[in-house]
Amino acid sequence: MKIEKEFTAANGYLAVLVLLLVVLGSLGLIIFAKIISMIVVLVIGIFCFTGLQIVNPNESSVLVLFGRYKGTIKENGFFWVNPLFVRRKISLRAKNFNSEPIKVNDKVGNPIMIGIVLVWRVRDTFKAAFEVDAFEHFVLIQSEAALRKLAGHYPYDNFEDENANITLRSGGEIINSRLEEELRERLDMAGIHVIEARISYIAYAAEIAGAMLKRQQATAVVAARSKIVEGAVGMVQMALEQLEAKEIIDMDDEKKAAMVSNLMVVLCSEESARPIVNAGTLHH
């Protein structure tokens, strides 16, 4: 039977009382009535004390008898079970795993460093105890595998894949939800419930970080320059329209071209403009 089942154990306090009566009674019969057969009862009574156990809150005890799974005690308290049971305690508390960043390749092949924070707990003690070997280590290995698979499906950003709607850097909740789905599928066989999974760290690997930073800076400069030029063209157009509308000055195409050139230089320059005072006529 490959499913978890709860085991109802005997009350530990009642068991202690009964066992004390058996031990003390058999000891008295040995001493006073000289009944040697009570030695066996005494030994069995003392041995039965090993069946006492305490289950703390959010803990469980998996019980196995001669290779057969008998059940799991999930209720906290003081209990007595068959002393021949092999008992394995499994914590049901939520656990936190914060991985060290690992190097993986994204969808376009760029090496990146990525880390994960995972909150999980044991849901099915049978699967955790018998379906996998060392379930805690299983969680660590499968978390890394899921992270590598996720990184291989998405680019780090859309510099090289401009058609990508979702990237690892900007995907946010979508990336985290897909990471959780991947982990749930992988960890279900171990009886693990994934409470939350999120990418905790992401960056380009050291060998390409410098080049990618320059690329990002160049992209930002180009975008800023484009915005400046767009604004400058609008201002020049407005200036020409205002001059013509108010008939302040009559300019031919050559004068307009010179004015546009001067205004574009002033508006797009990184340094402050240095005006030149013309002491002669307009044409000299």
C-alpha positions as CSV (number, residue, x, y, z in Angstrom):
1,M,0.0,0.0,0.0
2,K,1.8,3.1,-1.2
3,I,-0.3,5.7,0.5
4,E,0.0,7.4,3.9
5,K,-2.3,6.2,6.7
6,E,-2.6,7.5,10.2
7,F,-1.8,5.2,13.1
8,T,-3.8,5.4,16.3
9,A,-1.4,4.8,19.1
10,A,-2.3,3.9,22.7
11,N,-2.2,6.6,25.4
12,G,1.3,6.8,26.8
13,Y,0.2,7.7,30.4
14,L,-2.2,4.8,30.6
15,A,0.5,2.5,29.2
16,V,3.0,3.7,31.8
17,L,0.5,2.9,34.6
18,V,-0.2,-0.6,33.3
19,L,3.5,-1.4,32.7
20,L,4.4,-0.2,36.2
21,L,1.7,-2.5,37.7
22,V,3.0,-5.4,35.6
23,V,6.6,-4.8,36.5
24,L,6.0,-4.2,40.2
25,G,3.6,-7.1,40.4
26,S,5.9,-9.6,38.8
27,L,8.8,-8.3,40.9
28,G,6.8,-8.8,44.1
29,L,5.8,-12.4,43.0
30,I,9.4,-13.2,42.4
31,I,10.6,-11.9,45.8
32,F,7.8,-13.1,48.0
33,A,6.1,-16.0,46.2
34,K,9.3,-17.3,44.6
35,I,7.6,-17.7,41.2
36,I,10.5,-17.9,38.9
37,S,8.3,-17.7,35.7
38,M,7.6,-14.1,36.6
39,I,11.1,-13.2,35.6
40,V,10.0,-13.6,32.0
41,V,7.0,-11.3,32.6
42,L,9.3,-8.8,34.3
43,V,11.7,-8.7,31.4
44,I,8.8,-8.3,28.9
45,G,7.4,-5.5,31.0
46,I,10.7,-3.7,31.1
47,F,11.1,-4.2,27.4
48,C,7.7,-2.7,26.7
49,F,8.8,0.6,28.2
50,T,10.8,1.1,25.0
51,G,7.5,1.5,23.1
52,L,6.9,4.9,24.8
53,Q,7.4,7.9,22.6
54,I,6.7,11.6,22.4
55,V,5.5,13.3,19.2
56,N,6.0,17.0,19.2
57,P,3.8,19.5,17.4
58,N,4.3,19.5,13.7
59,E,6.2,16.2,13.9
60,S,5.3,12.7,12.8
61,S,6.5,9.2,13.5
62,V,6.6,6.7,10.7
63,L,6.1,3.1,12.0
64,V,7.5,0.0,10.3
65,L,7.2,-3.6,11.5
66,F,9.5,-6.2,9.9
67,G,9.5,-4.3,6.6
68,R,5.8,-3.5,6.5
69,Y,4.5,0.0,6.8
70,K,2.0,0.2,9.6
71,G,1.1,3.9,9.6
72,T,2.2,7.4,10.7
73,I,1.5,9.1,14.0
74,K,0.7,12.8,13.2
75,E,-1.1,13.8,16.4
76,N,1.2,15.3,19.0
77,G,1.4,13.9,22.5
78,F,2.7,11.0,24.6
79,F,2.0,7.5,23.1
80,W,2.8,3.9,23.4
81,V,3.3,1.6,20.4
82,N,4.6,-1.9,19.8
83,P,8.3,-1.9,20.9
84,L,9.2,-3.9,17.8
85,F,8.2,-1.0,15.6
86,V,11.0,0.7,13.8
87,R,10.2,4.4,14.3
88,R,11.4,7.3,12.1
89,K,10.6,10.9,13.0
90,I,9.8,13.2,10.1
91,S,9.3,16.9,10.7
92,L,6.2,18.5,9.2
93,R,7.4,22.1,9.8
94,A,7.9,24.5,6.9
95,K,11.5,24.6,5.8
96,N,13.4,27.3,3.9
97,F,16.1,26.6,1.3
98,N,18.1,29.5,-0.1
99,S,20.4,28.2,-2.8
100,E,23.8,29.6,-3.7
101,P,23.7,31.1,-7.2
102,I,24.6,28.6,-9.9
103,K,25.9,29.1,-13.4
104,V,23.5,28.2,-16.1
105,N,22.9,29.1,-19.8
106,D,19.8,31.1,-20.7
107,K,17.7,30.5,-23.9
108,V,20.2,32.3,-26.2
109,G,23.2,30.6,-24.6
110,N,24.4,33.5,-22.3
111,P,26.0,32.3,-19.1
112,I,24.2,33.7,-16.1
113,M,24.2,33.3,-12.3
114,I,20.8,32.4,-10.8
115,G,19.7,31.5,-7.3
116,I,16.4,30.3,-5.7
117,V,14.6,30.6,-2.4
118,L,12.2,27.7,-1.7
119,V,9.7,27.2,1.1
120,W,8.5,23.7,1.5
121,R,7.2,21.1,3.9
122,V,6.5,17.3,4.0
123,R,2.9,16.5,3.1
124,D,3.0,12.7,2.6
125,T,5.2,11.0,5.1
126,F,5.0,7.6,3.3
127,K,6.4,9.1,0.0
128,A,9.1,11.1,1.9
129,A,10.2,8.0,3.8
130,F,10.0,5.3,1.2
131,E,9.6,6.8,-2.3
132,V,13.0,8.6,-2.4
133,D,16.3,8.2,-0.6
134,A,17.1,11.2,1.7
135,F,14.2,13.4,0.8
136,E,15.9,16.6,2.0
137,H,18.8,16.0,-0.4
138,F,16.3,15.2,-3.1
139,V,14.7,18.6,-2.6
140,L,18.1,20.3,-3.1
141,I,19.0,18.4,-6.3
142,Q,15.6,18.8,-7.9
143,S,15.5,22.5,-7.1
144,E,18.7,23.0,-9.0
145,A,17.5,20.9,-11.9
146,A,14.2,22.8,-12.1
147,L,16.1,26.1,-12.0
148,R,18.4,25.0,-14.9
149,K,15.4,23.9,-16.9
150,L,13.6,27.2,-16.4
151,A,16.6,29.3,-17.3
152,G,17.0,27.3,-20.5
153,H,13.5,28.2,-21.6
154,Y,13.8,32.0,-21.3
155,P,16.4,34.7,-22.2
156,Y,18.0,36.8,-19.5
157,D,16.6,39.9,-21.2
158,N,15.4,40.9,-24.7
159,F,18.6,42.4,-26.0
160,E,19.3,39.4,-28.2
161,D,15.7,38.0,-28.4
162,E,13.6,41.1,-29.1
163,N,10.5,39.0,-29.7
164,A,10.6,37.6,-26.2
165,N,7.6,38.6,-24.2
166,I,8.8,37.0,-21.0
167,T,12.4,37.2,-19.7
168,L,14.1,36.0,-16.6
169,R,15.0,39.5,-15.5
170,S,11.5,41.1,-16.0
171,G,9.2,38.1,-15.9
172,G,8.4,38.6,-12.2
173,E,5.4,36.6,-10.9
174,I,5.1,34.7,-14.2
175,I,8.6,33.3,-13.9
176,N,8.1,32.5,-10.2
177,S,4.8,30.8,-10.8
178,R,6.3,28.6,-13.6
179,L,9.2,27.8,-11.3
180,E,6.7,26.7,-8.6
181,E,4.8,24.5,-11.1
182,E,8.0,22.8,-12.2
183,L,9.1,22.1,-8.6
184,R,5.7,20.8,-7.7
185,E,5.8,18.3,-10.5
186,R,9.3,17.1,-9.5
187,L,8.8,17.0,-5.7
188,D,5.3,15.4,-5.7
189,M,6.8,12.0,-5.9
190,A,8.6,12.7,-2.6
191,G,5.5,13.9,-0.9
192,I,6.8,17.5,-0.7
193,H,4.4,20.4,-0.8
194,V,5.9,23.6,-2.4
195,I,4.7,26.6,-0.4
196,E,6.6,29.2,-2.4
197,A,9.5,29.4,-4.8
198,R,11.1,32.5,-6.1
199,I,14.2,33.6,-7.9
200,S,16.4,35.3,-5.3
201,Y,19.4,36.3,-7.4
202,I,20.0,36.7,-11.1
203,A,22.9,38.3,-13.0
204,Y,25.2,37.8,-15.9
205,A,28.2,35.5,-15.2
206,A,31.5,37.3,-14.5
207,E,33.1,36.6,-17.9
208,I,30.4,38.5,-19.8
209,A,29.1,40.9,-17.1
210,G,31.4,43.8,-18.2
211,A,30.5,43.5,-21.9
212,M,26.8,43.3,-21.1
213,L,27.0,46.3,-18.9
214,K,28.6,48.3,-21.7
215,R,25.9,47.1,-24.0
216,Q,23.2,48.2,-21.6
217,Q,24.8,51.6,-21.1
218,A,25.1,52.1,-24.9
219,T,21.4,51.1,-25.3
220,A,20.5,53.7,-22.6
221,V,22.6,56.4,-24.3
222,V,21.0,55.7,-27.7
223,A,17.5,55.8,-26.2
224,A,18.3,59.1,-24.4
225,R,19.7,60.6,-27.5
226,S,16.7,59.6,-29.6
227,K,14.4,61.3,-27.1
228,I,16.6,64.5,-27.1
229,V,16.6,64.7,-30.9
230,E,12.9,64.1,-31.0
231,G,12.3,66.9,-28.6
232,A,14.8,69.2,-30.4
233,V,13.1,68.7,-33.8
234,G,9.8,69.6,-32.2
235,M,11.2,72.8,-30.7
236,V,12.8,73.9,-33.9
237,Q,9.6,73.3,-35.8
238,M,7.7,75.3,-33.3
239,A,10.2,78.1,-33.4
240,L,10.0,78.4,-37.2
241,E,6.2,78.3,-37.1
242,Q,6.1,81.1,-34.5
243,L,8.5,83.3,-36.4
244,E,6.5,82.9,-39.6
245,A,3.2,83.4,-37.9
246,K,4.2,86.6,-36.1
247,E,6.2,87.8,-39.1
248,I,9.1,88.7,-36.9
249,I,11.7,88.0,-39.6
250,D,11.6,87.0,-43.2
251,M,13.9,84.1,-43.9
252,D,14.7,82.2,-47.1
253,D,15.5,78.5,-47.2
254,E,19.2,79.2,-46.7
255,K,18.6,81.2,-43.5
256,K,16.2,78.6,-42.2
257,A,18.7,75.9,-42.8
258,A,21.3,77.9,-40.8
259,M,18.9,78.5,-38.0
260,V,17.9,74.9,-37.8
261,S,21.5,73.8,-37.8
262,N,22.3,76.2,-34.9
263,L,19.3,75.3,-32.9
264,M,19.9,71.6,-33.2
265,V,23.5,72.0,-32.1
266,V,22.4,74.0,-29.1
267,L,19.6,71.7,-28.1
268,C,21.4,68.4,-28.6
269,S,24.8,69.4,-27.3
270,E,25.9,67.9,-23.9
271,E,27.6,71.2,-23.0
272,S,26.0,74.6,-22.4
273,A,25.8,76.8,-25.4
274,R,28.3,79.6,-25.8
275,P,26.6,82.4,-27.7
276,I,28.6,84.6,-30.2
277,V,27.6,88.3,-30.4
278,N,27.5,89.5,-33.9
279,A,28.5,93.2,-33.9
280,G,28.0,93.6,-37.7
281,T,24.9,93.2,-39.9
282,L,22.8,90.1,-40.2
283,H,24.7,89.0,-43.2
284,H,28.3,89.6,-42.0
